[in-house]
Amino acid sequence: MKDITFAIEPDGSLWFVYSDAARPLLALGPSACKRVSHVEPAPGGLWTADMAPAGGPVLGPFEARSEALDAELAWLSGHPDAVSAFAAGILQVA
C-alpha cells in the first residue's frame, strides 16, 4: 500500500497530492483536482518536473519519467508552505 500525505486546513478542508491510492478520499465530499506541477518530456528522451505553478524550479532532466515523478513528490513534500489548499495541482476535498 502506498503512503498518502495529506493536510487538514483550519476550515476542515483536506488536501493531498493525488495518487490512485488516495482515490477513496474522494468519497468524503465535493472535490476538485488542480495541477501544481508538470512532468513533461524534454529533448533527448529525458523528463523534467516543472514546479513553477507552486513557485518552484524546473527539476531535472531525468532519464526516466518515474524519476521526475519522484523528484516532483519530494519537492512538494519538502515545500509545504509553497503548496496551499488552493494551489494549482492539489486535490482539495471540502
Order of alpha helices (4+ residues) and beta strands (2+ residues): beta-beta-beta-beta-beta-beta-alpha-beta
